[in-house]
Amino acid sequence: MVKERPRNEFAKFFSSDDYIKLKNQLFNYKFRKYMLSTAYKKHSDQKEKIILDVGCGISPVSPDYHKTIFIDSDKNAMTILKKSGKKTLLGDVEKIPVKNEYVDAVFSSEVLEHVPNYKKGIKEFYRVLKKDGLLFITVPTHMKYWAFDDDYVGHLRRFDPKKLEDEIRSEGFDILENKPIGSLIERELTKFLVRKAMKEDNQKIGRIKMKAFGAINKILFGLIWTAYLFNNHKSSSIVMIVARKR
């Protein structure tokens, strides 16, 4: 099932420094970033010269910023990253603005669910990667978990983990990992945060509230880490797939 393409309402917060700080401290983002970094250390010799972080928005996941080109279709997001000293390109996952077999690794976290033709995105990952290059992606899974927050952030679909694995393999990749990383606890906490954002008119968060959230966020990170240990593909709402180009 594919939804009609909605607008990502979170884009309106990109002008808020408070929001950017908050988003990049969120337990769910930090957990995905941790899992991707762990997978990178496991499967890479870390001698890669060029890494792409495709569809990164204001929250990149690449474990090595110095080797990374950050790509997104949102001009505001790329301006924010460029001001922080990162190398950026304006582009789309369906047409990545780099030449064939140019990069050693690609990261794309929570992106393919926003893409009208996600299979073209997978083809683009294959095209830009060198032989034996590594692909790291995360996506939301199972349409049974579709809720208001999917509409709010501009999702078009949730994926079946096995079907997506087969589609990636059919494009010329060997699958190294297909790991469920999003628990039901994480799913409910995410919906709670999005519900709060939908009601938030004032983008100024404030120092006291930020410090309080920082403390709570550590507890929530520990909670979803514990829940992850008991996770499986049927119950998970997010999957991480790691693949190597043949």
C-alpha positions in Angstrom: 0.0 0.0 0.0 1.4 3.4 -1.0 0.0 6.7 0.3 -0.4 9.9 -1.7 2.6 12.1 -1.3 2.0 14.5 1.6 4.1 17.5 2.6 6.7 17.0 5.3 5.5 19.4 8.0 8.7 19.1 10.0 10.5 21.2 7.3 8.9 24.3 8.9 11.1 23.9 12.0 14.4 24.0 10.1 14.7 27.8 10.8 14.7 27.1 14.6 18.1 26.6 16.2 16.4 25.2 19.3 14.5 22.6 17.2 17.7 21.6 15.4 19.5 21.0 18.7 16.5 19.1 20.1 16.1 16.9 17.0 19.7 15.9 16.9 19.5 14.9 20.6 16.4 12.7 20.2 16.7 9.2 21.5 15.4 7.6 18.3 17.8 9.5 16.0 20.7 8.8 18.3 19.8 5.1 18.5 19.6 4.8 14.7 22.9 6.6 14.4 24.5 4.3 16.9 23.3 1.2 15.2 24.5 2.4 11.8 27.9 3.4 13.2 28.2 -0.1 14.9 27.4 -1.8 11.6 29.9 0.4 9.7 32.7 -0.6 12.1 31.7 -4.3 11.8 31.6 -4.5 8.0 34.1 -1.8 6.9 37.9 -1.7 7.1 37.3 2.1 7.6 39.6 2.9 4.7 36.8 4.4 2.6 37.8 7.6 0.9 34.4 8.9 0.0 31.1 8.4 1.8 27.6 9.7 0.8 24.9 10.5 3.3 21.8 10.7 1.0 18.7 12.4 2.2 20.3 13.5 5.5 18.3 16.6 6.1 19.6 18.3 9.3 20.3 15.0 11.0 23.1 13.1 9.2 24.1 9.6 10.3 27.5 9.1 8.6 30.0 7.9 11.2 32.9 9.9 9.5 31.9 13.5 8.6 35.4 14.3 7.2 35.0 11.7 4.4 31.3 12.4 3.7 29.4 14.4 1.1 25.9 15.3 2.5 23.1 15.3 0.0 19.5 16.4 0.4 16.8 18.1 -1.7 16.0 20.7 1.0 18.0 23.9 0.4 17.6 25.1 4.0 18.9 21.8 5.4 22.0 21.9 3.2 22.6 25.6 4.1 22.6 24.6 7.8 25.0 21.7 7.3 27.3 23.8 5.1 27.5 26.5 7.7 28.8 23.9 10.1 31.7 23.1 7.8 30.2 20.0 6.1 30.5 19.3 2.3 27.1 19.4 0.8 25.3 18.8 -2.5 21.7 19.7 -3.4 20.2 16.5 -4.9 17.6 13.8 -4.7 17.9 10.1 -4.0 16.3 9.3 -7.4 19.0 11.2 -9.1 22.1 11.4 -7.0 24.5 14.1 -8.3 27.7 12.1 -8.5 29.3 10.1 -11.2 29.2 6.3 -11.6 31.2 4.1 -9.1 32.4 7.2 -7.3 31.9 6.4 -3.6 33.0 3.7 -1.2 29.9 3.7 1.1 26.4 5.1 1.1 24.2 5.9 4.2 20.5 6.7 3.7 18.5 6.7 6.9 14.7 7.1 6.9 14.7 8.3 3.3 13.2 5.6 0.9 9.8 5.9 2.6 9.6 9.5 1.3 10.6 8.6 -2.3 7.9 8.2 -5.0 10.1 5.7 -6.9 12.2 4.1 -4.2 13.4 1.3 -6.5 15.0 4.0 -8.6 16.7 5.1 -5.4 18.1 1.6 -4.9 19.4 1.7 -8.5 21.1 5.0 -7.8 22.8 3.6 -4.7 24.2 0.8 -6.9 25.3 3.2 -9.6 27.3 5.5 -7.4 29.0 2.8 -5.4 32.3 1.2 -6.3 32.6 -2.5 -6.6 32.4 -4.0 -3.0 31.1 -0.7 -1.8 28.8 -0.7 1.3 25.2 0.4 1.6 23.6 1.2 5.0 19.9 2.1 5.1 17.1 2.2 7.7 13.4 2.4 6.9 10.1 2.2 8.8 8.4 -1.2 8.4 4.9 -2.8 8.4 1.8 -0.9 7.2 0.0 -2.1 10.2 1.9 0.5 12.2 0.8 3.4 9.9 -0.4 6.3 11.9 -0.9 10.1 11.9 2.8 10.7 12.3 3.6 9.0 9.0 1.3 11.5 7.2 2.8 14.4 9.2 6.4 13.7 8.2 5.6 12.9 4.6 5.9 9.1 4.4 4.5 7.3 1.3 4.8 3.8 2.6 6.2 1.4 5.2 8.2 -1.5 4.0 8.0 -5.3 4.3 11.6 -6.2 5.5 11.9 -9.4 3.5 10.5 -7.8 0.3 12.9 -4.9 0.5 15.8 -7.2 1.1 14.9 -9.1 -2.0 14.6 -5.9 -4.0 18.0 -4.7 -2.9 19.6 -8.1 -3.7 18.0 -8.1 -7.1 19.8 -4.9 -8.0 23.2 -6.5 -7.5 23.9 -6.4 -3.7 24.8 -9.1 -1.3 22.9 -8.7 2.0 25.1 -8.5 5.1 22.5 -7.7 7.7 18.7 -7.3 7.9 18.2 -6.2 11.5 15.0 -5.1 13.3 16.0 -2.0 15.3 12.7 -0.2 16.0 10.7 -1.6 19.0 7.0 -1.0 19.8 8.1 1.2 22.7 10.1 3.3 20.3 7.1 3.5 18.0 4.8 4.8 20.7 7.3 7.3 22.0 7.8 8.6 18.5 4.1 9.1 18.0 4.0 11.0 21.3 6.8 13.4 20.2 5.2 14.0 16.8 1.8 14.7 18.5 3.6 17.3 20.7 5.3 18.9 17.6 1.9 19.2 15.8 0.6 21.3 18.7 3.7 23.4 19.1 3.3 26.9 17.7 6.3 28.5 19.5 9.6 27.1 18.1 11.6 28.5 21.0 12.2 25.7 23.4 14.3 27.4 26.1 17.4 26.5 28.1 15.6 24.9 31.1 13.3 22.8 28.9 16.3 21.7 26.8 18.3 20.6 29.8 15.3 18.7 31.2 14.8 16.9 27.9 18.5 16.1 27.8 18.2 14.2 31.1 14.9 12.5 30.1 16.4 11.6 26.7 19.1 9.5 28.2 16.5 7.5 30.1 14.5 7.0 26.9 17.6 5.9 25.0 18.2 3.3 27.6 14.6 2.2 27.4 14.6 1.7 23.6 18.0 0.0 23.8 16.6 -2.5 26.3 13.5 -3.0 24.1 15.7 -3.6 21.1 17.3 -6.6 22.8 13.9 -8.4 22.7 12.9 -7.2 19.3 12.1 -9.3 16.2 11.0 -8.6 12.6 7.3 -9.1 13.2 7.1 -6.5 16.0 9.8 -4.1 14.8 8.8 -0.8 13.3 12.2 0.0 11.8 14.7 -2.1 10.0 18.4 -1.6 9.2 19.8 -3.3 6.0 23.5 -3.5 5.3 24.5 -4.6 1.8 27.7 -4.9 -0.3 27.8 -4.2 -4.1 28.7 -7.3 -6.1 
